[in-house]
Each structure stands twice: as structure tokens, then as C-alpha cells.
């Protein structure tokens, strides 16, 4: 399935292969997570700026004419015997 208008941020390509940024072959260390978030943010900012400049964001949403549904709360009871 293709989504031609969907932006893709290739974070894995931009992450350095520094062993100090990983705790194992897959998972980032604390420093690695911070760097991954920074790389993602740097890729996300141009996308957001492009949408704001084009006027696509923010988009107007009409207020709903129907009231939100109301649900009747139900009570749940249970007996705790302390045995597993």
C-alpha cells in the first residue's frame, strides 16, 4: 500500500552507529533516545512549516450540532479474599 502524500522521516539512516547510543543491537540508551528524538524533530519541523505555509494547517473544524453522548455509569463489585 502506498501513501504518496505521506511524509517519511528516515531516522534510522540519520542515527550514527555509535555503540554508546545503544544498550543492545536494537534498543537505544538514554543518550540514544535523546538523539533519536532530536533527529525526528529536525525532520518534523520542515513538514509542519510546509503545512502551515500552504494553509493546510490549521484546518477549520465545524462545531458539532449534536450533544456528546451521555453514558450511565455502572457499578462493579467484587470480593477480595486474599487468596491467589
PyMOL Python script that loads the backbone (N, CA, C, O; Angstrom):
from pymol import cmd

cmd.read_pdbstr("""\
ATOM      1  N   UNK A   1       0.842  -1.177   0.000  1.00  0.00           N
ATOM      2  CA  UNK A   1       0.000   0.000   0.000  1.00  0.00           C
ATOM      3  C   UNK A   1       0.886   1.239   0.000  1.00  0.00           C
ATOM      4  O   UNK A   1       1.831   1.333   0.784  1.00  0.00           O
ATOM      5  N   UNK A   2       0.587   2.170  -0.863  1.00  0.00           N
ATOM      6  CA  UNK A   2       1.369   3.392  -0.970  1.00  0.00           C
ATOM      7  C   UNK A   2       0.544   4.583  -0.525  1.00  0.00           C
ATOM      8  O   UNK A   2      -0.662   4.649  -0.761  1.00  0.00           O
ATOM      9  N   UNK A   3       1.201   5.503   0.108  1.00  0.00           N
ATOM     10  CA  UNK A   3       0.582   6.760   0.502  1.00  0.00           C
ATOM     11  C   UNK A   3       1.473   7.872  -0.041  1.00  0.00           C
ATOM     12  O   UNK A   3       2.414   8.289   0.635  1.00  0.00           O
ATOM     13  N   UNK A   4       1.192   8.362  -1.259  1.00  0.00           N
ATOM     14  CA  UNK A   4       2.106   9.305  -1.905  1.00  0.00           C
ATOM     15  C   UNK A   4       2.268  10.636  -1.184  1.00  0.00           C
ATOM     16  O   UNK A   4       3.310  11.278  -1.320  1.00  0.00           O
ATOM     17  N   UNK A   5       1.279  11.066  -0.428  1.00  0.00           N
ATOM     18  CA  UNK A   5       1.378  12.357   0.244  1.00  0.00           C
ATOM     19  C   UNK A   5       1.827  12.238   1.691  1.00  0.00           C
ATOM     20  O   UNK A   5       1.821  13.223   2.429  1.00  0.00           O
ATOM     21  N   UNK A   6       2.214  11.048   2.095  1.00  0.00           N
ATOM     22  CA  UNK A   6       2.626  10.821   3.476  1.00  0.00           C
ATOM     23  C   UNK A   6       4.117  11.081   3.615  1.00  0.00           C
ATOM     24  O   UNK A   6       4.928  10.483   2.907  1.00  0.00           O
ATOM     25  N   UNK A   7       4.472  11.968   4.524  1.00  0.00           N
ATOM     26  CA  UNK A   7       5.881  12.292   4.737  1.00  0.00           C
ATOM     27  C   UNK A   7       6.559  11.151   5.480  1.00  0.00           C
ATOM     28  O   UNK A   7       5.943  10.494   6.319  1.00  0.00           O
ATOM     29  N   UNK A   8       7.828  10.918   5.171  1.00  0.00           N
ATOM     30  CA  UNK A   8       8.602   9.867   5.812  1.00  0.00           C
ATOM     31  C   UNK A   8       9.881  10.480   6.350  1.00  0.00           C
ATOM     32  O   UNK A   8      10.618  11.147   5.625  1.00  0.00           O
ATOM     33  N   UNK A   9      10.133  10.248   7.618  1.00  0.00           N
ATOM     34  CA  UNK A   9      11.363  10.734   8.244  1.00  0.00           C
ATOM     35  C   UNK A   9      12.228   9.511   8.514  1.00  0.00           C
ATOM     36  O   UNK A   9      11.901   8.693   9.372  1.00  0.00           O
ATOM     37  N   UNK A  10      13.327   9.386   7.786  1.00  0.00           N
ATOM     38  CA  UNK A  10      14.206   8.220   7.899  1.00  0.00           C
ATOM     39  C   UNK A  10      15.187   8.430   9.048  1.00  0.00           C
ATOM     40  O   UNK A  10      16.346   8.785   8.837  1.00  0.00           O
ATOM     41  N   UNK A  11      14.706   8.208  10.253  1.00  0.00           N
ATOM     42  CA  UNK A  11      15.515   8.430  11.449  1.00  0.00           C
ATOM     43  C   UNK A  11      16.663   7.432  11.513  1.00  0.00           C
ATOM     44  O   UNK A  11      17.776   7.802  11.885  1.00  0.00           O
ATOM     45  N   UNK A  12      16.415   6.178  11.160  1.00  0.00           N
ATOM     46  CA  UNK A  12      17.450   5.149  11.255  1.00  0.00           C
ATOM     47  C   UNK A  12      18.657   5.493  10.379  1.00  0.00           C
ATOM     48  O   UNK A  12      19.797   5.234  10.766  1.00  0.00           O
ATOM     49  N   UNK A  13      18.416   6.069   9.213  1.00  0.00           N
ATOM     50  CA  UNK A  13      19.515   6.424   8.316  1.00  0.00           C
ATOM     51  C   UNK A  13      20.370   7.543   8.905  1.00  0.00           C
ATOM     52  O   UNK A  13      21.576   7.597   8.667  1.00  0.00           O
ATOM     53  N   UNK A  14      19.749   8.430   9.670  1.00  0.00           N
ATOM     54  CA  UNK A  14      20.459   9.579  10.210  1.00  0.00           C
ATOM     55  C   UNK A  14      21.095   9.330  11.573  1.00  0.00           C
ATOM     56  O   UNK A  14      21.875  10.153  12.052  1.00  0.00           O
ATOM     57  N   UNK A  15      20.772   8.207  12.198  1.00  0.00           N
ATOM     58  CA  UNK A  15      21.361   7.881  13.500  1.00  0.00           C
ATOM     59  C   UNK A  15      22.783   7.361  13.314  1.00  0.00           C
ATOM     60  O   UNK A  15      23.012   6.480  12.485  1.00  0.00           O
ATOM     61  N   UNK A  16      23.740   7.892  14.073  1.00  0.00           N
ATOM     62  CA  UNK A  16      25.102   7.383  13.969  1.00  0.00           C
ATOM     63  C   UNK A  16      25.207   5.984  14.575  1.00  0.00           C
ATOM     64  O   UNK A  16      24.450   5.632  15.479  1.00  0.00           O
ATOM     65  N   UNK A  17      26.155   5.190  14.066  1.00  0.00           N
ATOM     66  CA  UNK A  17      26.363   3.838  14.583  1.00  0.00           C
ATOM     67  C   UNK A  17      27.386   3.871  15.715  1.00  0.00           C
ATOM     68  O   UNK A  17      28.465   3.284  15.623  1.00  0.00           O
ATOM     69  N   UNK A  18      27.022   4.563  16.767  1.00  0.00           N
ATOM     70  CA  UNK A  18      27.875   4.682  17.946  1.00  0.00           C
ATOM     71  C   UNK A  18      27.378   3.705  18.998  1.00  0.00           C
ATOM     72  O   UNK A  18      26.218   3.796  19.400  1.00  0.00           O
ATOM     73  N   UNK A  19      28.214   2.765  19.467  1.00  0.00           N
ATOM     74  CA  UNK A  19      27.753   1.786  20.448  1.00  0.00           C
ATOM     75  C   UNK A  19      27.280   2.403  21.755  1.00  0.00           C
ATOM     76  O   UNK A  19      26.503   1.785  22.483  1.00  0.00           O
ATOM     77  N   UNK A  20      27.735   3.612  22.066  1.00  0.00           N
ATOM     78  CA  UNK A  20      27.289   4.268  23.303  1.00  0.00           C
ATOM     79  C   UNK A  20      25.833   4.723  23.220  1.00  0.00           C
ATOM     80  O   UNK A  20      25.231   5.059  24.239  1.00  0.00           O
ATOM     81  N   UNK A  21      25.268   4.736  22.022  1.00  0.00           N
ATOM     82  CA  UNK A  21      23.877   5.159  21.858  1.00  0.00           C
ATOM     83  C   UNK A  21      22.899   3.995  21.946  1.00  0.00           C
ATOM     84  O   UNK A  21      21.691   4.198  21.821  1.00  0.00           O
ATOM     85  N   UNK A  22      23.398   2.782  22.157  1.00  0.00           N
ATOM     86  CA  UNK A  22      22.544   1.593  22.190  1.00  0.00           C
ATOM     87  C   UNK A  22      22.869   0.744  23.417  1.00  0.00           C
ATOM     88  O   UNK A  22      24.019   0.676  23.850  1.00  0.00           O
ATOM     89  N   UNK A  23      21.845   0.101  23.968  1.00  0.00           N
ATOM     90  CA  UNK A  23      22.084  -0.826  25.077  1.00  0.00           C
ATOM     91  C   UNK A  23      22.193  -2.256  24.573  1.00  0.00           C
ATOM     92  O   UNK A  23      22.739  -3.118  25.262  1.00  0.00           O
ATOM     93  N   UNK A  24      21.677  -2.516  23.373  1.00  0.00           N
ATOM     94  CA  UNK A  24      21.835  -3.794  22.682  1.00  0.00           C
ATOM     95  C   UNK A  24      21.729  -3.514  21.186  1.00  0.00           C
ATOM     96  O   UNK A  24      21.824  -2.359  20.772  1.00  0.00           O
ATOM     97  N   UNK A  25      21.537  -4.529  20.385  1.00  0.00           N
ATOM     98  CA  UNK A  25      21.537  -4.348  18.936  1.00  0.00           C
ATOM     99  C   UNK A  25      20.362  -3.516  18.423  1.00  0.00           C
ATOM    100  O   UNK A  25      20.411  -3.009  17.302  1.00  0.00           O
ATOM    101  N   UNK A  26      19.316  -3.370  19.220  1.00  0.00           N
ATOM    102  CA  UNK A  26      18.107  -2.701  18.758  1.00  0.00           C
ATOM    103  C   UNK A  26      17.752  -1.478  19.594  1.00  0.00           C
ATOM    104  O   UNK A  26      17.385  -0.444  19.036  1.00  0.00           O
ATOM    105  N   UNK A  27      17.851  -1.568  20.896  1.00  0.00           N
ATOM    106  CA  UNK A  27      17.317  -0.557  21.801  1.00  0.00           C
ATOM    107  C   UNK A  27      18.333   0.535  22.101  1.00  0.00           C
ATOM    108  O   UNK A  27      19.518   0.273  22.306  1.00  0.00           O
ATOM    109  N   UNK A  28      17.831   1.768  22.122  1.00  0.00           N
ATOM    110  CA  UNK A  28      18.680   2.919  22.399  1.00  0.00           C
ATOM    111  C   UNK A  28      18.924   3.079  23.890  1.00  0.00           C
ATOM    112  O   UNK A  28      18.100   2.694  24.720  1.00  0.00           O
ATOM    113  N   UNK A  29      20.069   3.653  24.208  1.00  0.00           N
ATOM    114  CA  UNK A  29      20.336   4.078  25.573  1.00  0.00           C
ATOM    115  C   UNK A  29      19.608   5.409  25.781  1.00  0.00           C
ATOM    116  O   UNK A  29      18.937   5.914  24.881  1.00  0.00           O
ATOM    117  N   UNK A  30      19.755   5.965  26.990  1.00  0.00           N
ATOM    118  CA  UNK A  30      19.118   7.251  27.260  1.00  0.00           C
ATOM    119  C   UNK A  30      19.633   8.311  26.284  1.00  0.00           C
ATOM    120  O   UNK A  30      18.848   9.074  25.720  1.00  0.00           O
ATOM    121  N   UNK A  31      20.939   8.356  26.088  1.00  0.00           N
ATOM    122  CA  UNK A  31      21.516   9.322  25.156  1.00  0.00           C
ATOM    123  C   UNK A  31      21.044   9.046  23.732  1.00  0.00           C
ATOM    124  O   UNK A  31      20.804   9.979  22.966  1.00  0.00           O
ATOM    125  N   UNK A  32      20.913   7.774  23.378  1.00  0.00           N
ATOM    126  CA  UNK A  32      20.440   7.414  22.047  1.00  0.00           C
ATOM    127  C   UNK A  32      18.998   7.841  21.811  1.00  0.00           C
ATOM    128  O   UNK A  32      18.647   8.295  20.722  1.00  0.00           O
ATOM    129  N   UNK A  33      18.168   7.693  22.834  1.00  0.00           N
ATOM    130  CA  UNK A  33      16.761   8.129  22.711  1.00  0.00           C
ATOM    131  C   UNK A  33      16.674   9.629  22.543  1.00  0.00           C
ATOM    132  O   UNK A  33      15.861  10.122  21.762  1.00  0.00           O
ATOM    133  N   UNK A  34      17.502  10.359  23.266  1.00  0.00           N
ATOM    134  CA  UNK A  34      17.506  11.822  23.134  1.00  0.00           C
ATOM    135  C   UNK A  34      17.948  12.230  21.736  1.00  0.00           C
ATOM    136  O   UNK A  34      17.360  13.128  21.133  1.00  0.00           O
ATOM    137  N   UNK A  35      18.979  11.575  21.219  1.00  0.00           N
ATOM    138  CA  UNK A  35      19.442  11.892  19.874  1.00  0.00           C
ATOM    139  C   UNK A  35      18.405  11.503  18.828  1.00  0.00           C
ATOM    140  O   UNK A  35      18.191  12.240  17.865  1.00  0.00           O
ATOM    141  N   UNK A  36      17.760  10.351  19.006  1.00  0.00           N
ATOM    142  CA  UNK A  36      16.707   9.904  18.082  1.00  0.00           C
ATOM    143  C   UNK A  36      15.566  10.930  18.061  1.00  0.00           C
ATOM    144  O   UNK A  36      15.048  11.255  16.993  1.00  0.00           O
ATOM    145  N   UNK A  37      15.177  11.436  19.225  1.00  0.00           N
ATOM    146  CA  UNK A  37      14.110  12.444  19.300  1.00  0.00           C
ATOM    147  C   UNK A  37      14.537  13.727  18.592  1.00  0.00           C
ATOM    148  O   UNK A  37      13.728  14.357  17.912  1.00  0.00           O
ATOM    149  N   UNK A  38      15.808  14.120  18.747  1.00  0.00           N
ATOM    150  CA  UNK A  38      16.303  15.327  18.096  1.00  0.00           C
ATOM    151  C   UNK A  38      16.299  15.164  16.576  1.00  0.00           C
ATOM    152  O   UNK A  38      15.895  16.076  15.853  1.00  0.00           O
ATOM    153  N   UNK A  39      16.745  14.009  16.094  1.00  0.00           N
ATOM    154  CA  UNK A  39      16.755  13.742  14.657  1.00  0.00           C
ATOM    155  C   UNK A  39      15.327  13.777  14.116  1.00  0.00           C
ATOM    156  O   UNK A  39      15.078  14.339  13.050  1.00  0.00           O
ATOM    157  N   UNK A  40      14.384  13.174  14.856  1.00  0.00           N
ATOM    158  CA  UNK A  40      12.986  13.167  14.423  1.00  0.00           C
ATOM    159  C   UNK A  40      12.429  14.585  14.391  1.00  0.00           C
ATOM    160  O   UNK A  40      11.746  14.957  13.437  1.00  0.00           O
ATOM    161  N   UNK A  41      12.711  15.380  15.419  1.00  0.00           N
ATOM    162  CA  UNK A  41      12.216  16.752  15.461  1.00  0.00           C
ATOM    163  C   UNK A  41      12.759  17.564  14.287  1.00  0.00           C
ATOM    164  O   UNK A  41      12.022  18.338  13.676  1.00  0.00           O
ATOM    165  N   UNK A  42      14.049  17.394  13.967  1.00  0.00           N
ATOM    166  CA  UNK A  42      14.635  18.120  12.831  1.00  0.00           C
ATOM    167  C   UNK A  42      13.989  17.727  11.515  1.00  0.00           C
ATOM    168  O   UNK A  42      13.928  18.537  10.590  1.00  0.00           O
ATOM    169  N   UNK A  43      13.509  16.498  11.419  1.00  0.00           N
ATOM    170  CA  UNK A  43      12.797  16.091  10.212  1.00  0.00           C
ATOM    171  C   UNK A  43      11.351  16.546  10.209  1.00  0.00           C
ATOM    172  O   UNK A  43      10.766  16.764   9.148  1.00  0.00           O
ATOM    173  N   UNK A  44      10.772  16.690  11.393  1.00  0.00           N
ATOM    174  CA  UNK A  44       9.360  17.049  11.509  1.00  0.00           C
ATOM    175  C   UNK A  44       9.114  18.542  11.297  1.00  0.00           C
ATOM    176  O   UNK A  44       8.085  18.920  10.737  1.00  0.00           O
ATOM    177  N   UNK A  45      10.028  19.381  11.728  1.00  0.00           N
ATOM    178  CA  UNK A  45       9.839  20.829  11.641  1.00  0.00           C
ATOM    179  C   UNK A  45       9.589  21.300  10.204  1.00  0.00           C
ATOM    180  O   UNK A  45       8.662  22.082   9.993  1.00  0.00           O
ATOM    181  N   UNK A  46      10.372  20.862   9.201  1.00  0.00           N
ATOM    182  CA  UNK A  46      10.069  21.317   7.832  1.00  0.00           C
ATOM    183  C   UNK A  46       8.699  20.869   7.328  1.00  0.00           C
ATOM    184  O   UNK A  46       8.063  21.575   6.546  1.00  0.00           O
ATOM    185  N   UNK A  47       8.248  19.706   7.772  1.00  0.00           N
ATOM    186  CA  UNK A  47       6.931  19.212   7.360  1.00  0.00           C
ATOM    187  C   UNK A  47       5.841  20.112   7.934  1.00  0.00           C
ATOM    188  O   UNK A  47       4.905  20.498   7.233  1.00  0.00           O
ATOM    189  N   UNK A  48       5.973  20.438   9.211  1.00  0.00           N
ATOM    190  CA  UNK A  48       4.981  21.315   9.866  1.00  0.00           C
ATOM    191  C   UNK A  48       5.017  22.702   9.230  1.00  0.00           C
ATOM    192  O   UNK A  48       3.968  23.287   8.958  1.00  0.00           O
ATOM    193  N   UNK A  49       6.219  23.230   8.991  1.00  0.00           N
ATOM    194  CA  UNK A  49       6.317  24.555   8.361  1.00  0.00           C
ATOM    195  C   UNK A  49       5.670  24.562   6.982  1.00  0.00           C
ATOM    196  O   UNK A  49       5.002  25.530   6.618  1.00  0.00           O
ATOM    197  N   UNK A  50       5.862  23.494   6.212  1.00  0.00           N
ATOM    198  CA  UNK A  50       5.275  23.408   4.872  1.00  0.00           C
ATOM    199  C   UNK A  50       3.746  23.405   4.951  1.00  0.00           C
ATOM    200  O   UNK A  50       3.085  24.070   4.154  1.00  0.00           O
ATOM    201  N   UNK A  51       3.187  22.666   5.901  1.00  0.00           N
ATOM    202  CA  UNK A  51       1.728  22.635   6.051  1.00  0.00           C
ATOM    203  C   UNK A  51       1.177  23.987   6.512  1.00  0.00           C
ATOM    204  O   UNK A  51       0.118  24.417   6.053  1.00  0.00           O
ATOM    205  N   UNK A  52       1.884  24.645   7.405  1.00  0.00           N
ATOM    206  CA  UNK A  52       1.435  25.958   7.864  1.00  0.00           C
ATOM    207  C   UNK A  52       1.503  26.984   6.740  1.00  0.00           C
ATOM    208  O   UNK A  52       0.589  27.793   6.578  1.00  0.00           O
ATOM    209  N   UNK A  53       2.590  26.952   5.958  1.00  0.00           N
ATOM    210  CA  UNK A  53       2.758  27.908   4.866  1.00  0.00           C
ATOM    211  C   UNK A  53       1.711  27.713   3.772  1.00  0.00           C
ATOM    212  O   UNK A  53       1.230  28.684   3.188  1.00  0.00           O
ATOM    213  N   UNK A  54       1.362  26.458   3.496  1.00  0.00           N
ATOM    214  CA  UNK A  54       0.383  26.191   2.441  1.00  0.00           C
ATOM    215  C   UNK A  54      -1.051  26.479   2.878  1.00  0.00           C
ATOM    216  O   UNK A  54      -1.952  26.561   2.044  1.00  0.00           O
ATOM    217  N   UNK A  55      -1.261  26.632   4.182  1.00  0.00           N
ATOM    218  CA  UNK A  55      -2.610  26.868   4.691  1.00  0.00           C
ATOM    219  C   UNK A  55      -3.386  25.598   4.980  1.00  0.00           C
ATOM    220  O   UNK A  55      -4.560  25.649   5.349  1.00  0.00           O
ATOM    221  N   UNK A  56      -2.719  24.440   4.809  1.00  0.00           N
ATOM    222  CA  UNK A  56      -3.396  23.174   5.091  1.00  0.00           C
ATOM    223  C   UNK A  56      -3.634  23.004   6.591  1.00  0.00           C
ATOM    224  O   UNK A  56      -4.602  22.363   7.002  1.00  0.00           O
ATOM    225  N   UNK A  57      -2.755  23.574   7.398  1.00  0.00           N
ATOM    226  CA  UNK A  57      -2.908  23.558   8.855  1.00  0.00           C
ATOM    227  C   UNK A  57      -2.952  24.980   9.344  1.00  0.00           C
ATOM    228  O   UNK A  57      -2.267  25.807   8.741  1.00  0.00           O
ATOM    229  N   UNK A  58      -3.664  25.346  10.344  1.00  0.00           N
ATOM    230  CA  UNK A  58      -4.722  24.547  10.960  1.00  0.00           C
ATOM    231  C   UNK A  58      -5.961  24.551  10.078  1.00  0.00           C
ATOM    232  O   UNK A  58      -6.252  25.529   9.390  1.00  0.00           O
ATOM    233  N   UNK A  59      -6.663  23.467  10.114  1.00  0.00           N
ATOM    234  CA  UNK A  59      -7.861  23.403   9.289  1.00  0.00           C
ATOM    235  C   UNK A  59      -9.066  23.652  10.182  1.00  0.00           C
ATOM    236  O   UNK A  59      -9.101  23.252  11.346  1.00  0.00           O
ATOM    237  N   UNK A  60     -10.041  24.315   9.608  1.00  0.00           N
ATOM    238  CA  UNK A  60     -11.237  24.648  10.379  1.00  0.00           C
ATOM    239  C   UNK A  60     -12.100  23.413  10.553  1.00  0.00           C
ATOM    240  O   UNK A  60     -12.305  22.640   9.617  1.00  0.00           O
ATOM    241  N   UNK A  61     -12.596  23.244  11.760  1.00  0.00           N
ATOM    242  CA  UNK A  61     -13.478  22.135  12.083  1.00  0.00           C
ATOM    243  C   UNK A  61     -14.786  22.733  12.564  1.00  0.00           C
ATOM    244  O   UNK A  61     -14.819  23.545  13.488  1.00  0.00           O
ATOM    245  N   UNK A  62     -15.846  22.320  11.924  1.00  0.00           N
ATOM    246  CA  UNK A  62     -17.151  22.843  12.324  1.00  0.00           C
ATOM    247  C   UNK A  62     -17.565  22.244  13.660  1.00  0.00           C
ATOM    248  O   UNK A  62     -17.308  21.075  13.949  1.00  0.00           O
ATOM    249  N   UNK A  63     -18.206  23.071  14.458  1.00  0.00           N
ATOM    250  CA  UNK A  63     -18.684  22.601  15.751  1.00  0.00           C
ATOM    251  C   UNK A  63     -19.826  21.611  15.537  1.00  0.00           C
ATOM    252  O   UNK A  63     -20.648  21.775  14.636  1.00  0.00           O
ATOM    253  N   UNK A  64     -19.860  20.601  16.369  1.00  0.00           N
ATOM    254  CA  UNK A  64     -20.909  19.595  16.269  1.00  0.00           C
ATOM    255  C   UNK A  64     -22.230  20.183  16.729  1.00  0.00           C
ATOM    256  O   UNK A  64     -22.286  20.945  17.694  1.00  0.00           O
ATOM    257  N   UNK A  65     -23.285  19.820  16.028  1.00  0.00           N
ATOM    258  CA  UNK A  65     -24.611  20.305  16.411  1.00  0.00           C
ATOM    259  C   UNK A  65     -25.278  19.355  17.395  1.00  0.00           C
ATOM    260  O   UNK A  65     -26.281  19.695  18.022  1.00  0.00           O
ATOM    261  N   UNK A  66     -24.709  18.161  17.521  1.00  0.00           N
ATOM    262  CA  UNK A  66     -25.263  17.192  18.469  1.00  0.00           C
ATOM    263  C   UNK A  66     -24.471  17.241  19.769  1.00  0.00           C
ATOM    264  O   UNK A  66     -23.262  17.470  19.773  1.00  0.00           O
ATOM    265  N   UNK A  67     -25.170  17.025  20.849  1.00  0.00           N
ATOM    266  CA  UNK A  67     -24.503  16.972  22.146  1.00  0.00           C
ATOM    267  C   UNK A  67     -23.726  15.656  22.268  1.00  0.00           C
ATOM    268  O   UNK A  67     -24.069  14.653  21.643  1.00  0.00           O
ATOM    269  N   UNK A  68     -22.692  15.688  23.074  1.00  0.00           N
ATOM    270  CA  UNK A  68     -21.912  14.475  23.298  1.00  0.00           C
ATOM    271  C   UNK A  68     -22.790  13.432  23.988  1.00  0.00           C
ATOM    272  O   UNK A  68     -23.647  13.782  24.800  1.00  0.00           O
ATOM    273  N   UNK A  69     -22.584  12.168  23.671  1.00  0.00           N
ATOM    274  CA  UNK A  69     -23.424  11.141  24.293  1.00  0.00           C
ATOM    275  C   UNK A  69     -23.134  11.030  25.790  1.00  0.00           C
ATOM    276  O   UNK A  69     -21.996  11.176  26.236  1.00  0.00           O
ATOM    277  N   UNK A  70     -24.186  10.773  26.539  1.00  0.00           N
ATOM    278  CA  UNK A  70     -24.050  10.584  27.987  1.00  0.00           C
ATOM    279  C   UNK A  70     -24.215   9.101  28.292  1.00  0.00           C
ATOM    280  O   UNK A  70     -25.116   8.448  27.765  1.00  0.00           O
ATOM    281  N   UNK A  71     -23.365   8.588  29.120  1.00  0.00           N
ATOM    282  CA  UNK A  71     -23.413   7.178  29.478  1.00  0.00           C
ATOM    283  C   UNK A  71     -23.727   7.037  30.950  1.00  0.00           C
ATOM    284  O   UNK A  71     -23.227   7.789  31.786  1.00  0.00           O
ATOM    285  N   UNK A  72     -24.550   6.075  31.247  1.00  0.00           N
ATOM    286  CA  UNK A  72     -24.903   5.816  32.635  1.00  0.00           C
ATOM    287  C   UNK A  72     -23.789   4.978  33.263  1.00  0.00           C
ATOM    288  O   UNK A  72     -23.448   3.916  32.742  1.00  0.00           O
ATOM    289  N   UNK A  73     -23.220   5.444  34.373  1.00  0.00           N
ATOM    290  CA  UNK A  73     -22.155   4.666  34.992  1.00  0.00           C
ATOM    291  C   UNK A  73     -22.690   3.352  35.550  1.00  0.00           C
ATOM    292  O   UNK A  73     -23.832   3.280  36.003  1.00  0.00           O
ATOM    293  N   UNK A  74     -21.870   2.333  35.515  1.00  0.00           N
ATOM    294  CA  UNK A  74     -22.284   1.057  36.089  1.00  0.00           C
ATOM    295  C   UNK A  74     -21.373   0.745  37.267  1.00  0.00           C
ATOM    296  O   UNK A  74     -20.197   1.106  37.282  1.00  0.00           O
ATOM    297  N   UNK A  75     -21.936   0.081  38.230  1.00  0.00           N
ATOM    298  CA  UNK A  75     -21.149  -0.240  39.413  1.00  0.00           C
ATOM    299  C   UNK A  75     -20.622  -1.662  39.280  1.00  0.00           C
ATOM    300  O   UNK A  75     -21.330  -2.567  38.838  1.00  0.00           O
ATOM    301  N   UNK A  76     -19.383  -1.835  39.667  1.00  0.00           N
ATOM    302  CA  UNK A  76     -18.739  -3.149  39.604  1.00  0.00           C
ATOM    303  C   UNK A  76     -18.373  -3.545  41.019  1.00  0.00           C
ATOM    304  O   UNK A  76     -17.709  -2.788  41.727  1.00  0.00           O
ATOM    305  N   UNK A  77     -18.799  -4.720  41.431  1.00  0.00           N
ATOM    306  CA  UNK A  77     -18.484  -5.204  42.755  1.00  0.00           C
ATOM    307  C   UNK A  77     -17.683  -6.502  42.636  1.00  0.00           C
ATOM    308  O   UNK A  77     -17.847  -7.275  41.692  1.00  0.00           O
ATOM    309  N   UNK A  78     -16.828  -6.710  43.609  1.00  0.00           N
ATOM    310  CA  UNK A  78     -16.049  -7.945  43.630  1.00  0.00           C
ATOM    311  C   UNK A  78     -15.662  -8.242  45.069  1.00  0.00           C
ATOM    312  O   UNK A  78     -15.633  -7.356  45.923  1.00  0.00           O
ATOM    313  N   UNK A  79     -15.371  -9.487  45.311  1.00  0.00           N
ATOM    314  CA  UNK A  79     -14.974  -9.916  46.657  1.00  0.00           C
ATOM    315  C   UNK A  79     -13.483 -10.227  46.644  1.00  0.00           C
ATOM    316  O   UNK A  79     -13.012 -11.003  45.812  1.00  0.00           O
ATOM    317  N   UNK A  80     -12.754  -9.629  47.551  1.00  0.00           N
ATOM    318  CA  UNK A  80     -11.328  -9.840  47.642  1.00  0.00           C
ATOM    319  C   UNK A  80     -11.076 -10.764  48.817  1.00  0.00           C
ATOM    320  O   UNK A  80     -11.238 -10.361  49.969  1.00  0.00           O
ATOM    321  N   UNK A  81     -10.684 -11.991  48.542  1.00  0.00           N
ATOM    322  CA  UNK A  81     -10.468 -12.975  49.629  1.00  0.00           C
ATOM    323  C   UNK A  81      -9.012 -13.041  50.049  1.00  0.00           C
ATOM    324  O   UNK A  81      -8.707 -13.604  51.100  1.00  0.00           O
ATOM    325  N   UNK A  82      -8.111 -12.487  49.267  1.00  0.00           N
ATOM    326  CA  UNK A  82      -6.711 -12.512  49.602  1.00  0.00           C
ATOM    327  C   UNK A  82      -6.014 -13.777  49.157  1.00  0.00           C
ATOM    328  O   UNK A  82      -4.804 -13.897  49.348  1.00  0.00           O
ATOM    329  N   UNK A  83      -6.728 -14.732  48.567  1.00  0.00           N
ATOM    330  CA  UNK A  83      -6.123 -15.961  48.086  1.00  0.00           C
ATOM    331  C   UNK A  83      -5.834 -15.808  46.602  1.00  0.00           C
ATOM    332  O   UNK A  83      -6.587 -15.158  45.876  1.00  0.00           O
ATOM    333  N   UNK A  84      -4.723 -16.418  46.150  1.00  0.00           N
ATOM    334  CA  UNK A  84      -4.388 -16.343  44.735  1.00  0.00           C
ATOM    335  C   UNK A  84      -4.823 -17.592  44.017  1.00  0.00           C
ATOM    336  O   UNK A  84      -4.622 -17.710  42.808  1.00  0.00           O
TER     337      UNK A  84
END
""", "prot")
cmd.dss("prot")
cmd.show_as("cartoon", "prot")
cmd.util.cbc("prot")
cmd.orient("prot")
